[in-house]
């Protein structure tokens, strides 16, 4: 792999890869929804695809400059889709263990729209017993009344998309907010008293320097979030940066991988000095006993996930699936009274094992005993050669009794996971 940040998706979000998913699997997915439920935990994801601006590095399904009527129509479609999903045999009557509002920008919605949406979701599912309800925010879309409303509506974990504190870097990368909006929003979030707060940063953005990165880390330390998520900038093919590079013949000036890893390594050390603990290759937490990522942990260990919204990804009874990826197709499906699923995949038991192995390894260690009990295969024996190679290359501190990545391995874990793919 080149040290340069080249076009392509670096981050491993799932296994088997999304490129394997296909439309022919939709009947199987629908049959899984209509069958008996599994004993796995159940989560709910809601995709809110609206943004004030499209970030130049964004590869998600988002819409900007949308009419108020379209936002309202989409919100109503989410409520209707929730009714359809909650009525399925594999879902009906089950308790939600976690809920995640992602995007896009969930905080793009007004307080009235959020109240109607949450009320509609509660009528279908309810989340009174959920262990975690995460809500993603963009600083410039928040107001003090909206933050208070989020607390009243039952959000337990607020994640603020800061990315950087340098206004020049934010503008160069197409972010809608500036640093003053971050600080203002954070004051409201802290005053509201959410059980858990998270700040997102991105290392290696266009225009970033070692000095600006370190200033961003120090200013984030001052905020004292309960957790911190640091992504390393990548350039998926469907981003503005990649499109512009093709048109202009010059690649986006994103830091190379060794530089990004060094910056994240420095950030890890600074947060460790302040009492934080490493929770994964991307996250640190201030109090590991209190702050847990139920969405991440249960999803990575094979939970069912009902996905609502255009282009959203879900998982039901061992089947992967994705909703219709375009606005009209999604709304037509929901308006027609059926789940708007456009493609899926039924992984083999071995593929599900690999999925839980590689996603779990992102946390730096894997519970191989759990995987052996669940799938009947001991990962330590099955991939003995890979563990030995990782240790020889300095990426693994030990293999048994549970593999433990070194700091070097943790900082580039996504590059290493492909070794376990079939």
C-alpha positions as CSV (number, residue, x, y, z in Angstrom):
1,X,0.0,0.0,0.0
2,X,1.3,3.4,-0.9
3,X,2.0,6.0,1.8
4,X,0.1,8.6,-0.2
5,X,-3.6,9.0,0.5
6,X,-5.0,7.7,-2.8
7,X,-8.5,7.5,-4.1
8,X,-10.4,4.6,-2.4
9,X,-12.1,3.5,0.7
10,X,-9.7,2.7,3.5
11,X,-12.0,2.4,6.4
12,X,-13.5,-1.2,6.8
13,X,-17.1,-0.8,7.8
14,X,-18.4,-4.3,7.2
15,X,-17.7,-7.8,5.8
16,X,-18.3,-9.1,3.3
17,X,-17.6,-5.8,1.4
18,X,-20.6,-3.8,0.2
19,X,-19.6,-4.6,-3.4
20,X,-20.8,-8.1,-2.8
21,X,-24.3,-7.0,-2.0
22,X,-26.9,-7.5,-4.8
23,X,-30.5,-7.0,-5.7
24,X,-31.2,-10.7,-6.1
25,X,-30.9,-11.1,-2.3
26,X,-33.8,-8.8,-1.5
27,X,-36.4,-11.7,-1.4
28,X,-34.2,-13.5,1.1
29,X,-33.9,-10.4,3.3
30,X,-37.7,-9.9,3.2
31,X,-38.1,-13.5,4.2
32,X,-35.8,-13.0,7.1
33,X,-37.9,-10.0,8.3
34,X,-41.0,-12.3,8.1
35,X,-39.4,-15.2,10.0
36,X,-38.9,-15.9,13.7
37,X,-36.6,-13.4,15.5
38,X,-33.1,-14.2,16.5
39,X,-31.8,-13.9,20.1
40,X,-29.4,-11.2,19.1
41,X,-29.8,-7.7,20.6
42,X,-31.8,-5.3,18.4
43,X,-30.8,-1.7,17.4
44,X,-32.3,1.0,15.4
45,X,-30.5,3.4,13.0
46,X,-32.2,6.5,11.5
47,X,-30.5,8.2,8.5
48,X,-31.2,12.0,8.3
49,X,-29.7,12.9,4.9
50,X,-29.8,16.7,5.1
51,X,-26.8,19.1,5.5
52,X,-26.3,22.8,5.2
53,X,-23.3,22.1,2.9
54,X,-21.7,18.9,1.5
55,X,-18.3,18.5,3.0
56,X,-15.7,17.9,0.2
57,X,-14.6,14.6,1.8
58,X,-18.2,13.3,2.4
59,X,-19.2,10.0,0.7
60,X,-22.6,9.5,2.4
61,X,-26.1,10.0,0.8
62,X,-26.8,13.6,1.7
63,X,-29.0,16.5,0.3
64,X,-28.4,20.2,0.5
65,X,-30.6,23.1,-0.4
66,X,-33.8,21.1,0.2
67,X,-37.2,22.6,0.5
68,X,-39.0,22.6,3.8
69,X,-41.8,20.5,2.3
70,X,-39.2,17.8,1.3
71,X,-37.7,17.7,4.8
72,X,-41.2,17.2,6.3
73,X,-42.1,14.6,3.7
74,X,-39.0,12.6,4.5
75,X,-39.5,12.8,8.3
76,X,-43.0,11.4,7.8
77,X,-41.6,8.6,5.6
78,X,-39.2,7.7,8.4
79,X,-42.2,7.3,10.8
80,X,-44.1,5.3,8.2
81,X,-41.1,3.0,7.5
82,X,-40.7,2.5,11.3
83,X,-44.3,1.3,11.4
84,X,-43.6,-1.1,8.5
85,X,-40.4,-2.5,10.1
86,X,-41.8,-2.8,13.6
87,X,-44.7,-4.9,12.3
88,X,-42.4,-7.5,10.8
89,X,-42.3,-10.9,12.6
90,X,-38.6,-10.7,13.2
91,X,-38.9,-7.3,14.9
92,X,-42.3,-7.1,16.5
93,X,-42.3,-6.9,20.3
94,X,-38.5,-6.9,20.7
95,X,-36.8,-4.4,23.0
96,X,-34.5,-1.8,21.4
97,X,-31.1,-2.0,23.0
98,X,-29.7,1.0,21.2
99,X,-30.7,3.8,18.8
100,X,-28.5,5.9,16.6
101,X,-29.5,9.1,14.7
102,X,-26.9,9.6,11.9
103,X,-26.5,11.4,8.7
104,X,-26.2,13.7,7.0
105,X,-27.0,16.0,9.9
106,X,-29.8,14.9,12.3
107,X,-29.6,18.3,14.0
108,X,-30.6,19.8,10.7
109,X,-34.2,19.1,11.7
110,X,-36.2,21.7,13.7
111,X,-37.4,21.1,17.2
112,X,-41.0,20.5,16.0
113,X,-39.8,18.0,13.3
114,X,-37.7,16.2,15.9
115,X,-40.6,16.0,18.3
116,X,-42.9,14.6,15.7
117,X,-40.2,12.1,14.5
118,X,-39.4,10.9,17.9
119,X,-43.1,10.6,18.8
120,X,-43.6,8.5,15.7
121,X,-40.7,6.2,16.4
122,X,-41.9,5.7,20.0
123,X,-45.4,4.6,18.7
124,X,-43.7,1.9,16.6
125,X,-40.7,0.8,18.7
126,X,-40.2,2.9,21.9
127,X,-36.8,3.1,23.4
128,X,-37.4,3.5,27.1
129,X,-35.3,0.5,27.8
130,X,-32.5,1.4,25.3
131,X,-29.0,1.5,26.9
132,X,-27.9,4.3,24.5
133,X,-29.5,6.8,22.2
134,X,-26.9,8.6,20.1
135,X,-27.6,11.8,18.2
136,X,-25.1,13.4,15.7
137,X,-24.9,17.2,15.6
138,X,-23.2,19.8,13.4
139,X,-22.4,22.8,15.5
140,X,-24.0,25.4,13.3
141,X,-27.4,23.7,13.3
142,X,-27.8,23.8,17.1
143,X,-29.5,26.4,19.3
144,X,-29.9,26.4,23.0
145,X,-33.6,25.4,22.8
146,X,-32.8,22.6,20.4
147,X,-30.1,21.2,22.6
148,X,-32.5,21.2,25.6
149,X,-35.2,19.5,23.4
150,X,-32.7,16.7,22.5
151,X,-32.2,16.1,26.2
152,X,-36.0,16.1,26.8
153,X,-36.5,13.7,23.9
154,X,-34.3,11.1,25.5
155,X,-31.0,11.4,23.7
156,X,-28.3,10.0,26.0
157,X,-25.2,10.5,23.9
158,X,-24.5,13.6,21.9
159,X,-21.8,13.5,19.2
160,X,-20.5,16.8,17.9
161,X,-18.8,16.9,14.5
162,X,-16.0,19.3,15.3
163,X,-13.4,17.9,12.9
164,X,-11.0,20.8,13.4
165,X,-10.7,24.2,15.2
166,X,-8.9,26.0,12.4
167,X,-11.3,28.1,10.4
168,X,-9.1,28.0,7.3
169,X,-9.0,24.2,7.4
170,X,-12.8,24.0,8.0
171,X,-13.5,26.2,5.0
172,X,-11.0,24.4,2.7
173,X,-12.7,21.1,3.4
174,X,-16.2,22.4,2.9
175,X,-17.4,22.3,6.5
176,X,-20.5,24.4,7.2
177,X,-19.5,25.5,10.6
178,X,-16.6,27.6,12.0
179,X,-14.9,27.4,15.4
180,X,-17.0,30.0,17.2
181,X,-20.1,27.8,16.5
182,X,-18.3,24.9,18.1
183,X,-17.7,26.7,21.4
184,X,-21.1,28.1,21.5
185,X,-22.8,24.7,20.9
186,X,-20.5,23.0,23.4
187,X,-21.6,25.4,26.2
188,X,-25.2,24.4,25.5
189,X,-24.4,20.7,25.4
190,X,-22.5,20.8,28.7
191,X,-25.2,22.8,30.4
192,X,-27.9,20.3,29.3
193,X,-26.2,17.5,31.2
194,X,-26.3,14.7,28.7
195,X,-25.0,11.3,30.2
196,X,-22.4,11.1,27.5
197,X,-20.7,13.6,25.1
198,X,-18.5,12.9,22.2
199,X,-16.3,15.0,19.9
200,X,-15.4,13.9,16.4
201,X,-12.0,15.0,14.8
202,X,-10.4,14.2,11.5
203,X,-6.6,14.0,11.2
204,X,-5.1,14.9,7.8
205,X,-7.7,17.3,6.4
206,X,-6.7,19.5,3.4
207,X,-4.6,22.5,4.7
208,X,-3.8,20.9,8.0
209,X,-0.3,21.2,9.5
210,X,1.3,19.7,12.6
211,X,0.8,23.0,14.4
212,X,-2.9,23.3,13.5
213,X,-3.5,19.7,14.4
214,X,-1.9,20.0,17.8
215,X,-3.9,23.2,18.5
216,X,-7.1,21.4,17.6
217,X,-6.2,18.5,20.0
218,X,-5.4,21.0,22.8
219,X,-8.6,22.9,22.3
220,X,-10.5,19.6,22.4
221,X,-8.8,18.6,25.6
222,X,-10.2,21.9,27.1
223,X,-13.7,20.8,26.2
224,X,-13.3,17.6,28.4
225,X,-15.7,15.4,26.3
226,X,-16.6,12.0,27.7
227,X,-15.2,10.5,24.6
228,X,-13.3,11.4,21.5
229,X,-13.4,9.9,18.0
230,X,-10.5,10.6,15.6
231,X,-10.8,9.5,12.0
232,X,-7.9,9.6,9.5
233,X,-8.8,11.4,6.3
234,X,-9.5,9.2,3.3
235,X,-10.7,9.9,-0.2
236,X,-13.5,7.6,-1.3
237,X,-14.3,7.8,-5.0
238,X,-17.6,9.7,-4.7
239,X,-16.3,12.8,-2.9
240,X,-16.0,16.4,-4.1
241,X,-12.2,16.2,-3.6
242,X,-11.9,13.3,-5.9
243,X,-14.3,14.8,-8.5
244,X,-12.4,18.0,-8.5
245,X,-9.0,16.2,-8.8
246,X,-10.2,14.4,-11.9
247,X,-11.4,17.7,-13.4
248,X,-8.3,19.7,-12.5
249,X,-5.7,16.9,-12.8
250,X,-4.3,17.6,-9.3
251,X,-5.0,15.4,-6.2
252,X,-6.3,16.9,-3.0
253,X,-3.5,17.9,-0.6
254,X,-4.4,15.3,2.1
255,X,-1.6,14.3,4.5
256,X,0.0,11.0,3.8
257,X,-0.7,7.9,6.0
258,X,2.5,8.0,8.1
259,X,1.8,11.7,8.9
260,X,-1.8,11.0,9.9
261,X,-0.8,8.1,12.0
262,X,1.8,10.2,13.7
263,X,-0.7,12.9,14.4
264,X,-3.2,10.5,15.9
265,X,-0.4,8.9,17.9
266,X,0.5,12.3,19.4
267,X,-3.2,12.9,20.2
268,X,-3.6,9.6,21.9
269,X,-0.6,10.4,24.1
270,X,-2.0,13.8,25.0
271,X,-5.4,12.4,26.0
272,X,-3.7,9.5,27.9
273,X,-1.8,12.1,29.9
274,X,-5.1,13.6,30.9
275,X,-6.5,10.3,32.1
276,X,-8.4,9.1,29.1
277,X,-8.2,5.4,28.0
278,X,-7.9,4.0,24.4
279,X,-11.2,2.3,23.4
280,X,-10.4,1.5,19.8
281,X,-8.1,2.6,16.9
282,X,-10.3,5.7,16.7
283,X,-11.6,6.4,20.2
284,X,-10.6,7.4,23.7
285,X,-12.9,7.6,26.7
286,X,-12.5,9.6,29.9
287,X,-14.2,7.0,32.2
288,X,-14.3,3.4,30.6
289,X,-16.5,2.1,33.4
290,X,-19.2,4.7,32.7
291,X,-18.8,5.5,29.0
292,X,-19.5,2.5,26.8
293,X,-20.4,2.5,23.1
294,X,-23.4,0.2,23.0
295,X,-24.1,0.9,19.3
296,X,-20.5,0.0,18.3
297,X,-20.1,-3.0,20.6
298,X,-23.4,-4.7,19.9
299,X,-23.3,-4.0,16.2
300,X,-19.7,-5.3,15.9
301,X,-20.8,-8.5,17.8
302,X,-23.6,-9.3,15.4
303,X,-26.7,-7.5,16.7
304,X,-29.7,-7.0,14.5
305,X,-30.0,-3.5,13.2
306,X,-33.2,-2.1,11.7
307,X,-32.1,0.7,9.3
308,X,-34.5,3.5,8.5
309,X,-34.0,6.1,5.7
310,X,-32.6,6.4,2.3
311,X,-29.5,4.4,1.5
312,X,-29.2,3.2,5.1
313,X,-27.5,-0.1,6.0
314,X,-29.1,-2.8,8.2
315,X,-28.7,-6.3,9.4
316,X,-31.5,-8.8,10.3
317,X,-31.2,-12.5,11.3
318,X,-27.8,-12.9,9.7
319,X,-28.7,-11.0,6.5
320,X,-27.1,-7.7,5.4
321,X,-29.3,-5.2,3.6
322,X,-29.5,-1.6,2.2
323,X,-32.4,0.6,1.6
324,X,-33.1,2.3,-1.8
325,X,-30.2,4.7,-2.5
326,X,-32.2,7.4,-4.2
327,X,-34.8,9.8,-2.9
328,X,-37.6,9.0,-5.3
329,X,-37.1,5.2,-5.0
330,X,-37.0,5.3,-1.2
331,X,-40.1,7.4,-0.9
332,X,-42.0,5.4,-3.5
333,X,-41.2,2.2,-1.6
334,X,-42.4,3.6,1.7
335,X,-45.5,5.2,0.2
336,X,-46.3,1.9,-1.4
337,X,-46.4,0.2,2.0
338,X,-43.3,-2.0,1.8
339,X,-39.8,-2.0,3.1
340,X,-37.7,0.0,0.7
341,X,-34.8,-2.5,0.5
342,X,-32.8,-2.5,-2.8
343,X,-30.0,-5.0,-2.2
344,X,-28.6,-7.4,0.4
345,X,-26.5,-10.4,1.1
346,X,-26.8,-13.6,3.2
347,X,-23.2,-14.2,4.5
348,X,-22.1,-17.7,5.3
349,X,-21.3,-18.6,8.9
350,X,-17.6,-18.3,8.2
351,X,-18.1,-14.8,6.7
352,X,-20.1,-13.7,9.8
353,X,-17.2,-15.0,11.9
354,X,-14.7,-12.9,9.8
355,X,-17.0,-9.9,10.2
356,X,-17.0,-10.1,13.9
357,X,-13.3,-10.9,14.1
358,X,-12.2,-7.9,11.9
359,X,-14.6,-5.4,13.4
360,X,-13.7,-6.5,16.9
361,X,-10.0,-6.2,16.2
362,X,-10.6,-2.5,15.7
363,X,-10.8,-2.3,19.5
364,X,-7.3,-3.6,19.7
365,X,-8.2,-7.0,21.0
366,X,-10.6,-9.8,20.3
367,X,-12.5,-12.2,22.5
368,X,-11.6,-15.4,20.7
369,X,-13.4,-17.6,23.3
370,X,-16.7,-15.8,22.5
371,X,-16.2,-16.3,18.7
372,X,-15.3,-20.0,19.1
373,X,-18.4,-20.6,21.2
374,X,-20.6,-18.7,18.7
375,X,-19.1,-20.1,15.4
376,X,-17.3,-23.3,16.4
377,X,-14.0,-22.1,15.0
378,X,-11.0,-20.9,17.1
379,X,-9.6,-17.8,15.4
380,X,-6.2,-18.3,17.1
381,X,-5.8,-21.6,15.3
382,X,-7.7,-20.8,12.1
383,X,-5.5,-17.7,11.4
384,X,-2.4,-18.8,13.3
385,X,-0.1,-17.8,10.5
386,X,-1.6,-14.3,10.2
387,X,-1.2,-13.6,14.0
388,X,2.4,-14.7,13.8
389,X,3.1,-12.4,10.8
390,X,1.5,-9.5,12.5
391,X,3.6,-10.1,15.6
392,X,6.8,-10.4,13.5
393,X,6.0,-7.0,11.8
394,X,5.4,-5.3,15.1
395,X,1.7,-4.9,14.8
396,X,0.8,-7.4,17.5
397,X,2.0,-7.6,21.0
398,X,0.7,-11.1,21.6
399,X,-1.6,-13.6,20.1
400,X,-2.8,-15.7,23.1
401,X,-4.9,-15.8,25.1
402,X,-6.4,-12.9,23.2
403,X,-4.8,-11.1,20.3
404,X,-3.5,-7.6,21.4
405,X,-2.5,-5.1,18.8
406,X,0.4,-2.8,19.4
407,X,0.0,0.9,19.2
408,X,1.4,0.8,15.6
409,X,-1.1,-1.9,14.7
410,X,-4.0,0.0,16.2
411,X,-3.2,3.2,14.3
412,X,-3.4,1.4,11.0
413,X,-5.8,-1.4,11.9
414,X,-8.0,-0.9,8.8
415,X,-5.0,-1.7,6.6
416,X,-4.4,-4.9,8.4
417,X,-7.9,-6.3,8.5
418,X,-7.8,-7.5,4.8
419,X,-5.4,-10.3,5.8
420,X,-8.3,-12.1,7.4
421,X,-10.7,-11.8,4.4
422,X,-11.5,-14.9,2.3
